[in-house]
Each structure stands twice: as C-alpha cells, then as structure tokens.
Amino acid sequence: MGEAISRTPESRTAALPPPIEERAEEAGPPVARTRLARLRAPRRPRLWFEILLIAVSYWTYSLIRNAVPAHKDTALRNAHWIWDAEQSLGLAVERGVNHGVDSVTWLIVGMNYYYATLHFVVTIGVLVWLYRWHPGRYAAIRLVLFATTGVALVGFFLFPLAPPRLMPDMDFIDTVLVHHTWGSLASGNLAEVSNQYAAMPSMHIGWSTWCGITIAALARPRWVKTLGVLYPVATLVVIVATANHFWLDAVGGLICLSFGFAVTALWYAASPYRLPQHIASPVARRSVPGRTAQAPATDQAAAQETAPAPATPLASDLAETADADPAATGGPTAGRPGSATRRS
C-alpha cells in the first residue's frame, strides 16, 4: 500500500525566491549610491552658504576682472577692428542709436540708471526666486551663471576691448558724463577702480539672457514670461544706446552663456530646467525586527509591487491534506472524489 502524499503551505513557501533586499545586494550597489550620483543629486540650498558663495564669487570676479592688464593701445586697436567688421557687414548701428537716444533726455537718463542697477537687481532677484520656489533646480541654474561668468574672465584677458564711448575719433557720447547721472563704474570718478577695457564679452547680455531664459522657462503667468523674453532685448538696446558696448560684445556674452549651459548639461546629464522643482524630504527611518533601518516609502512601494504575494493554501491543497488526514476534517474520506490516497 502506498503512502499518502500531502502538500502543506510550509512546503510551498520553502521554494520562494530570496527577499528583494538580498537580490539587490547580489546584483551590486545601485547607481544612485555612487559618489558621482550623490554629487549630482539636488540638495536643499542653505541660505547662509548661498549668500556667502555669491558674495565671494562676485568679489573674486571683480578682483580678477579689474586685475586683467588694461592695455589701452591693444584695446583701442581691437575696438577699431570690431567697428570695421560691423561696417563691412553693414550693421554698424551703434553711433546712430547712441546719438538718437541721447537727444531724448528722460529716456537716456533712464537707460543710464537701467544699465547701472538692473544688471544686479534682476539677477539677484531671479536667484532669490529660484532659491524660494525652485530649490531642486537652484544649484544647476546657478552653475550656468557661474560658468558663464568664469569663462568671461578669459575673454577679458585674451581680448581687451575699449567700449565705443572711449573711442575719441568715433564721435560717441558718454551719456553718464554728459547727463551727470550715477551709473557706470567705468565713467567719471569711478573709472579708476574698474577695468575700462573689459567690454568683450558683455556680461550685461550674458546675465540678462540667463535671467530671461529662466523666467520664460519656469514662470507660470504669461505676462511674466513675456517680460523674461523682453528683458535681454531691452538690455541690448541700453548697452548700445549708452555706448558701453558694441552689439558684437553681446554675441560674445551669448557664447559665454552657451558654454555655461553646456557645462551644466554635462554635469547633471539633463537640462537644468527639467530637473525636479522641489527636493523630496527624507523619510524617517525606524527600526524593524531583523533589519537595521526601514527603507524609504518609495522603495517600499516598489518592493510591494515586485515582491511575490505571501503564500496561501490553495483549495486543492486543503482538499489533498484533508484526504490524507481524515482527522483534519472530523470524518472519513472513503468514497469522496478527489482523494489523494494511492494504493499499491
């Protein structure tokens, strides 16, 4: 006579695959835990550190910019080269714009103050806005600005350039001096503390375009997006009308900005505007029997989706068990269909 064969829930669970945690360890550490991934991961910016970083960075930028040798002859020669190149293209419009706007006193005075203030006010305002409302993107977009400014220092050193207002034989008007307005660090009594021959590239254009792109990409109201688009355009008109830059200086500023975006895209492997807006708060970990810490909620959800369901006895298993052990059901099993008992 043969023996009864029974299947129990214990025998079914014995062949289950190892827990997800063990399988993950066997596959090796996840990429997100590598050192490079940790460096790239967005962090919640700390206010005191950001204020210190921006202050030290701008101080360093000003120090290096003003320490670049101011070769007057080279700067004037480069300015004539730029002017001749624009004339050959039929786009030497700076002098006409300069004289035309200067004839409207209130307009040119407003542009003088625009040139002296908004360059800093709007840029700092955008940084504060990013810090408050887009902390997940803040560091990446700030890196664009820093890389842009850093490469501009190379341009100041390699290509000293006099602004149009300092070309004595070209009949440009220094609007700050003529209208006695407070403004350019390279005009009037403040000229001694600033490098007057660092016009290429134009950081007024580099920074304003950075602000404009950021506002247009991230702001929600359409009128705010429109202001973001118009801001660098208005800045271009101002730098030309006040004779502080050639329009080709603006092209140099855009090239520097493109470099800043390229560096940031390579570092973060994505556009800074496509990064998450907010930084997820860390999930509190609590001790679990048999484990040192609990995984974050997102990991738990993924584990629940992929982990096999707990083993439960099937109806057929219960039937087979009952046939094998009549005492389990309280009665005989003779003549009942589905019996698992085999006879030799």
C-alpha positions, 0 to 999 in steps of 0.5 A: 500500500502506498503512502499518502502524499500531502502538500502543506503551505510550509512546503510551498513557501520553502521554494520562494525566491530570496527577499528583494533586499538580498537580490539587490545586494547580489546584483551590486550597489545601485547607481544612485549610491555612487559618489558621482550620483550623490554629487549630482543629486539636488540638495536643499540650498542653505541660505547662509552658504548661498549668500556667502558663495555669491558674495565671494564669487562676485568679489573674486570676479571683480578682483580678477576682472579689474586685475586683467592688464588694461592695455589701452593701445591693444584695446583701442586697436581691437575696438577699431577692428570690431567697428570695421567688421560691423561696417563691412557687414553693414550693421554698424548701428551703434553711433546712430542709436547712441546719438538718437537716444541721447537727444531724448533726455528722460529716456537716456537718463533712464537707460543710464540708471537701467544699465547701472542697477538692473544688471544686479537687481534682476539677477539677484532677484531671479536667484532669490526666486529660484532659491524660494520656489525652485530649490531642486533646480537652484544649484544647476541654474546657478552653475550656468551663471557661474560658468558663464561668468568664469569663462568671461574672465578669459575673454577679458584677458585674451581680448581687451576691448575699449567700449565705443564711448572711449573711442575719441575719433568715433564721435560717441557720447558718454551719456553718464558724463554728459547727463551727470547721472550715477551709473557706470563704474567705468565713467567719471570718478569711478573709472579708476577702480574698474577695468575700462577695457573689459567690454568683450564679452558683455556680461550685461547680455550674458546675465540678462539672457540667463535671467530671461531664459529662466523666467520664460522657462519656469514662470507660470503667468504669461505676462511674466514670461513675456517680460523674461523674453523682453528683458535681454532685448531691452538690455541690448538696446541700453548697452548700445544706446549708452555706448558701453558696448558694441552689439558684437560684445553681446554675441560674445556674452551669448557664447559665454552663456552657451558654454555655461549651459553646456557645462551644466548639461554635462554635469547633471546629464539633463537640462537644468530646467527639467530637473525636479522643482522641489527636493523630496524630504527624507523619510524617517527611518525606524527600526524593524525586527531583523533589519537595521533601518526601514527603507524609504516609502518609495522603495517600499512601494516598489518592493510591494509591487515586485515582491511575490504575494505571501503564500496561501493554501490553495483549495486543492491543497486543503482538499489533498491534506484533508484526504490524507488526514481524515482527522483534519476534517472530523470524518472519513474520506472513503468514497469522496472524489478527489482523494489523494490516497494511492494504493499499491 
